[in-house]
Amino acid sequence: MSNRSNEWQPIETAPKDFNQLILYCGEFICMGRWSEYYKEWEDDCGIERLRIQPSHWMLLPEPPKQEKNDEIN
């Protein structure tokens, strides 16, 4: 994705397209996504499926660019 924003946005404006987002849930920040099946936000950081109620969201940053000599063999 290009044109990534690094500012918190209200959760009402979050995309519900199953992409991971950074979510602010009051007491903690996690990665999560919208579950179309359950019709709620889910935490992607744990083993169990946690229902969360985030108030804000942010896109994940671009991954670091790898130099040719940094590639895994």
Secondary structure, DSSP 8 states (H G I E B T S, - for coil): --S---S-EEGGG---SS--EEEE-SS-EEEEEEETTTTEEEESSSSS-EEE--SEEEE--------GGGS--
